[in-house]
Amino acid sequence: MRICIVAEGCYPYVVGGVSGWIDSLIKSFPQHEFVILAIIANREWSGRFKYQLPENVSEVHEVYLLDDDWYRGLGQKRKSGRHTATGASVYETLKSLLLHETVDWTNLFGMFRDDDISLNDLLMGEDFMHAATDVYRLRYQGIPFSDYLWTMRSIMLPLFNTLKCKLPEADLYHCVATGYAGVLGAMAKSSFGCKLLISEHGLYTREREEELIKATWVQNAYKVIWIDQFKKMADVSYSYADMVTSLYEHARELQIEGGCPADKTLVTPNGIDQNRLADIPGKDPDDEFVNVGAVLRVTPIKDVKTLINAFYIAKRREPRLKLWIMGPMDEDPDYTQECQDLVESLAVQDVVFTGRIDVRQYLGKMDMTILTSLSEGQPLTVLESYAARKPAICTDVGNCRGLLYGEDDDFGEAGILCHIMNTAEIATAMVDLARDPEKRERMAQAGYERLMRKYKLSDMKETYQRIYRGFSDELGLPWPEEDGGGDSQVAAGPKTPDEGRDGERQDQEPATQETEKGRG
């Protein structure tokens, strides 16, 4: 079976939980050919892989949300290439998209199947102008028309760039979100008649809504229009999907609330290879510190500043504490610098930024782990903490409550849950665990038992094997054994070590094969 993984802004360009999950999934099915359809911001990201791709990845295709056709064409008539088709059908299709009542996705997909469509001609053309004008009169007369028109063009540009992609054909499209990835999956199903699986780690629409509500770059009058755009993309994703998975039950309930038919939904928990962390180096007997490990990407979504402020408070109450911030620091250099400046301005001692590391060399030396994120799905770093027999402190986001306190077991608490951005609570949690080694040991055991019951990589593989095989049977395709998949052409990134989940780096032989890429 040929499986196309569609991912936005993560694999194989960024290390993190979702990227690590994708890498593990592909490696779990070496007998199948995988194609990567990667949605990235622009061509500056092209080929900048952080992973050595598995041998069963045969192609990498890139889609650029911001590409040069629009900017190159602004203010001038394109001299070559087919002009966008005109007529009532184009106008009605664009109007349905702008109104978001009953979007004519079938016709919209058809408009973009022609590879030579000009986005400049489309966005600056009469059909778009007439559709935008009519929708403005119906709904948005309270804002200046020129602002509205250019906002709509800006909102539609990344969607149209996505639809302009030349899709690789596959038996199954597996999209790791709704959003632009889900739209491509829906378009592929419309074009090829393939199966469509959507696996949501976080709820894309809700995450974008939260970001927009907090955003300062967009005025309040236009936030609703942007949020509405992401809801449209969720609608088409759920509508075309054959199955939609989530990591935990409450997320499934939110999917249904968001319009996904309940009979399409399935809970598929994350899983990690607990054996990788079975015999890791332990804490030095002479180490007098109580070590707190934060395995994360240094980015705003992880709220590292709250972590540092909470540690400052905790350190004053318990001087033995030491904070290890372990993970990539290059995704948002400005934020990383702000975090380091905060440490300096507070004059707080014993804060270590390690950069990207192999968690196996550090996790065993920690006394506890901590995650102060503003948003999560079902964080793999918490599961890795359990595999290393360490308790965890987490903010109450995503499925952290279920991981710490259990959902269907009686193992007990495996850590301490805190409110988002509550420095006092987080500080108290660190002090509490630092002063009570018996509690740490008890919680660590509960976490390990919870992991072994439900969150092993073998459990996840078994779940997706049932899903993949079900699709394979429906398509009438053979299901090869695991040793039958070693002949696919290898697509690999530049000569860099294999880098896994947040903070994780495995030093292996660098990739040497060329990457086969499609066009976005």
C-alpha positions as CSV (number, residue, x, y, z in Angstrom):
1,M,0.0,0.0,0.0
2,R,1.2,3.5,-0.9
3,I,0.5,5.9,1.9
4,C,0.8,9.7,1.7
5,I,1.5,11.4,5.0
6,V,0.3,15.1,4.8
7,A,1.8,17.3,7.6
8,E,1.8,21.0,8.1
9,G,4.8,22.8,9.6
10,C,6.4,19.8,11.3
11,Y,7.9,16.6,9.8
12,P,10.6,16.4,8.6
13,Y,11.6,20.1,9.2
14,V,11.0,20.5,12.9
15,V,11.6,18.3,15.8
16,G,8.8,17.8,18.3
17,G,6.1,15.5,19.4
18,V,4.1,15.3,16.2
19,S,7.2,14.9,14.0
20,G,8.5,12.2,16.3
21,W,5.1,10.4,16.1
22,I,5.2,10.5,12.3
23,D,8.7,9.2,12.2
24,S,7.8,6.3,14.6
25,L,4.7,5.5,12.6
26,I,6.5,5.2,9.3
27,K,9.2,3.1,10.8
28,S,6.5,0.8,12.3
29,F,5.4,-0.2,8.8
30,P,8.5,-0.9,6.8
31,Q,6.6,-3.1,4.4
32,H,4.6,-0.1,3.0
33,E,5.8,2.7,0.8
34,F,5.3,6.2,2.3
35,V,5.2,9.5,0.5
36,I,5.6,12.8,2.4
37,L,3.5,15.8,1.4
38,A,4.9,18.6,3.5
39,I,3.2,21.9,3.9
40,I,5.7,24.7,4.8
41,A,5.7,28.4,4.9
42,N,7.8,29.2,1.8
43,R,10.8,28.0,-0.3
44,E,13.3,29.1,2.3
45,W,12.4,25.9,4.2
46,S,12.9,23.7,1.2
47,G,15.0,20.6,2.0
48,R,16.0,21.7,5.5
49,F,15.2,18.4,7.0
50,K,15.9,17.6,10.7
51,Y,15.3,13.9,10.3
52,Q,17.1,11.2,8.3
53,L,14.1,9.8,6.6
54,P,13.2,6.1,6.9
55,E,14.1,3.8,4.0
56,N,10.5,3.2,3.1
57,V,9.9,6.9,2.3
58,S,10.2,7.1,-1.5
59,E,9.3,10.8,-2.1
60,V,9.0,14.2,-0.5
61,H,6.7,16.8,-2.0
62,E,6.6,20.3,-0.7
63,V,3.7,22.8,-0.7
64,Y,4.4,26.4,0.0
65,L,1.7,28.5,1.7
66,L,3.4,31.7,0.5
67,D,4.8,31.4,-3.0
68,D,5.9,33.9,-5.6
69,D,3.1,33.6,-8.3
70,W,0.9,36.1,-6.5
71,Y,3.7,38.6,-5.7
72,R,5.3,38.3,-9.1
73,G,2.0,39.0,-10.8
74,L,0.7,41.9,-8.7
75,G,0.2,45.0,-10.8
76,Q,0.8,43.4,-14.2
77,K,-1.0,41.2,-16.6
78,R,0.4,37.8,-16.9
79,K,1.6,37.3,-20.5
80,S,1.5,33.5,-20.5
81,G,-0.4,30.7,-18.9
82,R,-4.1,30.0,-18.9
83,H,-6.3,32.7,-17.4
84,T,-8.7,31.5,-14.7
85,A,-11.9,30.1,-16.2
86,T,-14.8,32.7,-16.0
87,G,-18.5,32.3,-15.8
88,A,-21.3,31.8,-13.3
89,S,-19.8,28.5,-11.9
90,V,-16.5,30.2,-10.9
91,Y,-18.4,33.2,-9.4
92,E,-20.8,30.9,-7.5
93,T,-18.0,28.7,-6.3
94,L,-16.0,31.7,-4.9
95,K,-19.1,33.2,-3.4
96,S,-19.9,29.9,-1.6
97,L,-16.3,29.8,-0.2
98,L,-16.4,33.5,1.0
99,L,-19.9,33.0,2.6
100,H,-19.1,29.6,4.2
101,E,-22.7,28.4,3.9
102,T,-22.5,25.5,1.6
103,V,-19.0,25.6,0.0
104,D,-18.9,24.0,-3.4
105,W,-15.6,22.1,-2.7
106,T,-16.1,19.8,-5.7
107,N,-16.1,22.6,-8.2
108,L,-13.3,24.4,-6.3
109,F,-11.1,21.3,-6.5
110,G,-11.9,21.1,-10.2
111,M,-10.8,24.7,-10.8
112,F,-7.4,23.9,-9.4
113,R,-6.7,20.6,-11.1
114,D,-5.3,22.6,-14.1
115,D,-1.7,23.1,-13.1
116,D,-1.4,26.4,-15.0
117,I,-3.9,28.4,-13.1
118,S,-2.7,31.9,-12.1
119,L,-3.5,33.0,-8.6
120,N,-2.9,36.6,-9.6
121,D,-5.5,36.4,-12.3
122,L,-7.9,34.6,-9.9
123,L,-7.5,36.9,-6.9
124,M,-7.4,40.1,-9.0
125,G,-10.1,38.9,-11.5
126,E,-13.7,39.9,-12.0
127,D,-15.2,36.7,-10.5
128,F,-13.4,37.2,-7.2
129,M,-14.2,40.9,-7.1
130,H,-17.9,40.3,-7.8
131,A,-18.1,37.5,-5.2
132,A,-16.3,39.5,-2.6
133,T,-18.5,42.6,-3.2
134,D,-21.7,40.6,-2.9
135,V,-20.6,38.9,0.3
136,Y,-19.5,42.3,1.7
137,R,-22.9,43.7,1.1
138,L,-24.6,40.8,2.8
139,R,-22.4,40.7,5.9
140,Y,-19.5,43.1,6.3
141,Q,-20.7,46.7,5.5
142,G,-19.6,47.9,8.9
143,I,-15.9,47.7,7.9
144,P,-14.1,49.5,5.0
145,F,-14.5,47.7,1.7
146,S,-10.9,48.0,0.7
147,D,-9.7,46.5,3.9
148,Y,-12.1,43.7,3.7
149,L,-11.2,43.0,0.0
150,W,-7.5,42.8,0.7
151,T,-8.1,40.8,3.9
152,M,-10.0,38.2,1.9
153,R,-7.3,38.0,-0.7
154,S,-4.7,37.5,2.0
155,I,-6.8,34.8,3.6
156,M,-7.5,32.9,0.4
157,L,-3.9,33.1,-0.9
158,P,-2.5,30.2,1.3
159,L,-5.5,28.1,0.6
160,F,-5.3,28.7,-3.1
161,N,-1.5,28.0,-3.0
162,T,-2.4,24.7,-1.3
163,L,-5.0,23.8,-3.9
164,K,-2.6,24.6,-6.7
165,C,-0.3,21.7,-5.5
166,K,0.2,18.8,-7.8
167,L,-0.8,15.9,-5.7
168,P,1.1,12.6,-5.6
169,E,-1.2,9.6,-6.1
170,A,-1.6,7.2,-3.2
171,D,-3.9,4.5,-1.9
172,L,-4.3,6.2,1.4
173,Y,-3.9,9.8,2.4
174,H,-3.1,10.1,6.1
175,C,-3.4,13.8,7.2
176,V,-1.9,14.7,10.5
177,A,-4.4,17.6,11.1
178,T,-7.4,19.2,9.4
179,G,-6.4,22.7,8.1
180,Y,-4.5,22.9,4.9
181,A,-3.4,19.2,5.3
182,G,-7.1,18.1,5.6
183,V,-8.0,20.2,2.5
184,L,-5.3,18.4,0.5
185,G,-6.6,15.0,1.7
186,A,-10.1,15.9,0.7
187,M,-8.8,17.0,-2.7
188,A,-6.9,13.8,-3.2
189,K,-9.9,11.7,-2.4
190,S,-12.0,13.8,-4.8
191,S,-9.3,13.3,-7.5
192,F,-8.1,9.7,-7.0
193,G,-10.9,8.0,-5.0
194,C,-8.3,7.0,-2.4
195,K,-9.0,6.5,1.3
196,L,-8.7,9.4,3.7
197,L,-7.5,9.2,7.3
198,I,-7.2,12.3,9.5
199,S,-5.3,12.0,12.8
200,E,-5.6,15.0,15.1
201,H,-3.0,15.4,17.8
202,G,-4.4,18.8,18.9
203,L,-7.6,20.3,17.5
204,Y,-6.2,22.5,14.7
205,T,-9.3,24.7,14.5
206,R,-9.4,25.4,18.2
207,E,-5.6,26.1,18.3
208,R,-5.8,28.6,15.4
209,E,-8.8,30.2,17.1
210,E,-6.9,30.6,20.4
211,E,-3.9,32.1,18.5
212,L,-6.1,34.6,16.6
213,I,-7.9,35.7,19.7
214,K,-4.5,36.6,21.3
215,A,-3.0,38.0,18.1
216,T,-2.1,41.6,17.8
217,W,-1.3,41.5,14.0
218,V,-5.0,41.3,13.1
219,Q,-7.7,43.7,14.1
220,N,-10.7,42.3,16.0
221,A,-13.1,42.9,13.1
222,Y,-11.1,40.5,11.0
223,K,-10.4,37.8,13.6
224,V,-13.8,36.2,13.0
225,I,-13.2,36.1,9.3
226,W,-9.9,34.3,9.8
227,I,-11.4,31.9,12.3
228,D,-14.2,31.2,9.9
229,Q,-11.6,30.2,7.3
230,F,-10.2,27.5,9.5
231,K,-13.6,26.2,10.3
232,K,-14.3,25.8,6.6
233,M,-11.2,23.7,6.2
234,A,-12.2,21.5,9.2
235,D,-15.7,21.0,7.7
236,V,-14.3,19.7,4.3
237,S,-11.7,17.5,6.1
238,Y,-14.4,15.8,8.3
239,S,-16.8,15.6,5.4
240,Y,-14.4,13.7,3.0
241,A,-12.6,11.6,5.7
242,D,-13.2,7.9,6.0
243,M,-11.9,8.0,9.6
244,V,-10.9,10.7,12.1
245,T,-8.7,9.8,15.0
246,S,-7.9,11.6,18.3
247,L,-5.6,10.9,21.1
248,Y,-8.1,10.8,24.0
249,E,-11.8,10.8,24.6
250,H,-12.4,14.4,25.3
251,A,-10.7,15.4,22.1
252,R,-13.1,13.0,20.2
253,E,-16.0,14.7,21.9
254,L,-14.7,18.1,20.7
255,Q,-14.3,16.8,17.2
256,I,-18.0,15.7,17.2
257,E,-19.0,19.1,18.6
258,G,-17.0,20.7,15.7
259,G,-19.1,18.8,13.1
260,C,-17.3,15.5,12.7
261,P,-19.8,12.6,12.3
262,A,-19.5,10.4,15.5
263,D,-19.3,7.2,13.5
264,K,-16.1,8.3,11.8
265,T,-14.2,9.0,15.1
266,L,-11.8,6.7,16.9
267,V,-9.5,7.3,19.9
268,T,-5.9,6.1,19.2
269,P,-3.6,7.0,22.1
270,N,0.1,7.8,21.6
271,G,2.8,5.3,22.2
272,I,6.5,5.3,22.8
273,D,9.2,2.6,22.8
274,Q,9.7,2.2,26.5
275,N,12.7,-0.2,26.0
276,R,14.8,2.8,24.7
277,L,14.7,4.2,28.2
278,A,15.1,1.0,30.1
279,D,18.8,1.1,30.9
280,I,19.7,4.8,30.8
281,P,22.4,6.4,33.1
282,G,21.1,7.3,36.5
283,K,21.8,10.1,38.8
284,D,25.3,10.5,40.2
285,P,25.3,9.6,43.9
286,D,27.3,12.8,44.6
287,D,24.8,15.0,42.9
288,E,23.2,17.0,45.7
289,F,20.7,18.9,43.5
290,V,17.1,18.0,43.0
291,N,17.0,18.1,39.2
292,V,13.9,19.3,37.3
293,G,14.0,18.4,33.6
294,A,12.0,20.3,30.9
295,V,12.2,18.4,27.6
296,L,10.8,20.9,25.1
297,R,11.3,23.2,22.1
298,V,12.1,26.7,23.4
299,T,9.1,28.3,21.8
300,P,6.2,30.5,23.1
301,I,3.7,27.7,23.0
302,K,5.8,25.8,25.7
303,D,5.7,29.0,27.9
304,V,9.3,28.7,29.0
305,K,9.1,32.2,30.6
306,T,6.4,31.0,33.1
307,L,8.6,28.0,33.8
308,I,11.6,30.2,34.6
309,N,9.6,32.6,36.7
310,A,8.1,29.6,38.7
311,F,11.6,28.1,39.1
312,Y,12.8,31.5,40.5
313,I,10.2,31.4,43.2
314,A,10.8,27.7,43.9
315,K,14.5,28.1,44.1
316,R,14.2,30.7,46.8
317,R,12.2,28.2,48.9
318,E,14.2,25.1,48.0
319,P,17.9,26.0,47.1
320,R,18.7,22.4,46.1
321,L,16.6,22.7,42.9
322,K,18.2,22.8,39.5
323,L,16.4,23.4,36.2
324,W,17.4,21.7,33.0
325,I,15.8,23.1,29.8
326,M,16.5,20.5,27.3
327,G,15.7,20.8,23.6
328,P,16.1,22.8,20.4
329,M,16.7,26.5,20.8
330,D,16.8,27.5,17.1
331,E,13.1,27.4,16.1
332,D,12.4,30.9,17.6
333,P,15.8,32.5,18.3
334,D,14.2,35.8,19.6
335,Y,12.1,33.9,22.2
336,T,15.1,31.9,23.2
337,Q,17.1,35.0,23.8
338,E,14.2,36.5,25.8
339,C,14.2,33.4,28.0
340,Q,18.0,33.6,28.6
341,D,17.7,37.3,29.3
342,L,15.0,36.5,31.8
343,V,17.3,34.1,33.7
344,E,20.0,36.8,33.8
345,S,17.7,39.6,34.9
346,L,16.3,37.4,37.7
347,A,19.8,36.4,38.7
348,V,18.5,32.9,39.3
349,Q,21.1,30.3,39.7
350,D,21.3,26.7,38.4
351,V,19.3,27.0,35.1
352,V,20.9,25.1,32.3
353,F,20.0,25.4,28.6
354,T,21.4,22.3,27.0
355,G,20.1,22.7,23.4
356,R,19.2,19.6,21.4
357,I,20.2,16.4,23.3
358,D,19.6,12.7,23.4
359,V,17.1,12.4,26.2
360,R,18.6,8.9,27.1
361,Q,21.7,10.6,28.4
362,Y,19.8,13.1,30.6
363,L,16.4,11.8,31.6
364,G,17.7,9.2,34.1
365,K,19.5,11.9,36.0
366,M,16.4,13.9,36.6
367,D,14.3,13.7,39.8
368,M,11.1,14.9,38.0
369,T,10.1,16.4,34.7
370,I,8.0,19.5,34.0
371,L,5.9,20.9,31.1
372,T,4.3,24.3,31.4
373,S,2.8,24.5,27.9
374,L,-0.1,26.6,26.8
375,S,-1.3,23.9,24.5
376,E,-0.6,20.2,24.1
377,G,-2.3,17.1,22.7
378,Q,-1.0,14.0,24.5
379,P,2.7,14.9,25.1
380,L,5.2,12.2,24.3
381,T,7.7,13.8,26.8
382,V,5.4,12.9,29.7
383,L,5.3,9.3,28.5
384,E,9.1,9.3,28.2
385,S,9.2,10.6,31.7
386,Y,7.1,7.6,32.9
387,A,9.4,5.2,30.9
388,A,12.3,6.6,32.8
389,R,10.3,6.2,36.1
390,K,10.1,10.0,36.8
391,P,7.0,11.9,38.0
392,A,5.8,14.8,35.9
393,I,4.5,18.3,36.6
394,C,2.2,19.6,33.9
395,T,-0.2,22.4,33.1
396,D,-3.8,21.4,32.6
397,V,-3.8,21.3,28.8
398,G,-4.7,18.6,26.3
399,N,-4.6,15.1,27.8
400,C,-2.2,16.0,30.6
401,R,-4.9,15.5,33.3
402,G,-5.6,12.0,31.9
403,L,-1.9,11.1,31.8
404,L,-1.2,12.3,35.3
405,Y,-4.4,11.1,37.1
406,G,-5.6,8.3,34.9
407,E,-8.8,7.8,32.9
408,D,-9.5,4.1,33.2
409,D,-7.1,2.8,35.8
410,D,-6.6,3.0,39.6
411,F,-2.8,3.4,39.6
412,G,-3.0,6.7,41.3
413,E,-1.4,10.1,40.6
414,A,1.7,10.2,38.5
415,G,2.5,13.8,39.0
416,I,1.0,17.2,39.8
417,L,-1.3,19.2,37.6
418,C,-1.2,23.0,37.6
419,H,-3.2,25.8,36.0
420,I,-1.8,27.5,32.9
421,M,0.6,30.4,33.6
422,N,0.2,30.0,37.4
423,T,3.7,30.5,38.6
424,A,2.8,30.1,42.3
425,E,1.2,26.7,41.7
426,I,4.0,25.5,39.5
427,A,6.6,26.6,42.0
428,T,4.8,24.9,44.9
429,A,4.6,21.7,42.8
430,M,8.4,21.7,42.3
431,V,9.1,22.4,46.0
432,D,6.6,19.7,47.1
433,L,8.2,17.0,45.0
434,A,11.7,18.2,45.8
435,R,11.0,17.7,49.5
436,D,9.2,14.4,49.3
437,P,11.3,11.6,47.6
438,E,8.8,9.0,48.7
439,K,6.0,10.8,46.8
440,R,8.3,11.1,43.8
441,E,8.9,7.3,43.9
442,R,5.2,6.5,44.3
443,M,4.2,8.8,41.5
444,A,6.9,7.5,39.2
445,Q,5.7,3.9,39.7
446,A,2.1,4.9,38.9
447,G,3.2,6.6,35.7
448,Y,5.3,3.6,34.6
449,E,2.3,1.2,35.2
450,R,0.0,3.6,33.3
451,L,2.5,3.7,30.4
452,M,2.8,-0.1,30.2
453,R,-0.9,-0.6,30.3
454,K,-1.9,1.7,27.4
455,Y,0.8,3.9,25.9
456,K,3.5,1.6,24.5
457,L,4.6,1.9,20.9
458,S,3.5,-1.7,20.3
459,D,0.0,-0.7,21.3
460,M,0.0,2.2,18.9
461,K,1.4,0.1,16.1
462,E,-1.3,-2.6,16.7
463,T,-4.0,0.1,16.5
464,Y,-2.8,1.6,13.3
465,Q,-2.1,-1.8,11.8
466,R,-5.8,-2.5,12.2
467,I,-6.7,0.8,10.6
468,Y,-4.3,0.5,7.7
469,R,-5.2,-3.1,7.1
470,G,-8.9,-2.3,7.1
471,F,-8.3,0.3,4.4
472,S,-6.1,-2.1,2.5
473,D,-8.8,-4.8,2.5
474,E,-11.4,-2.3,1.4
475,L,-9.2,-1.3,-1.6
476,G,-8.5,-5.0,-2.4
477,L,-4.8,-4.6,-1.9
478,P,-2.5,-7.3,-0.5
479,W,-1.1,-6.9,3.0
480,P,2.7,-7.8,2.8
481,E,4.7,-9.1,5.8
482,E,7.1,-6.7,7.4
483,D,10.2,-8.1,5.6
484,G,8.7,-7.4,2.2
485,G,9.3,-3.6,2.2
486,G,13.0,-3.1,1.7
487,D,13.1,-2.2,-2.0
488,S,11.6,1.3,-2.1
489,Q,13.8,4.2,-3.2
490,V,15.1,6.2,-0.3
491,A,14.4,9.9,0.2
492,A,16.6,11.5,2.7
493,G,17.6,14.9,3.9
494,P,20.9,16.6,4.1
495,K,23.8,15.2,6.0
496,T,22.6,15.7,9.5
497,P,22.1,13.3,12.4
498,D,18.8,11.7,13.0
499,E,16.8,13.9,15.3
500,G,13.7,12.8,17.1
501,R,11.2,14.2,19.6
502,D,11.6,17.4,21.6
503,G,15.2,17.6,22.7
504,E,16.1,14.2,21.3
505,R,19.1,13.6,19.1
506,Q,20.4,10.2,18.0
507,D,23.8,10.2,16.5
508,Q,23.7,7.9,13.5
509,E,25.2,7.8,10.0
510,P,24.1,10.8,8.0
511,A,21.9,10.5,5.0
512,T,23.6,10.3,1.6
513,Q,20.8,9.6,-0.9
514,E,19.2,12.4,-2.9
515,T,15.7,13.6,-2.0
516,E,13.1,13.1,-4.6
517,K,10.7,16.1,-4.5
518,G,7.5,17.0,-6.2
519,R,6.3,20.6,-6.6
520,G,4.1,22.7,-4.4
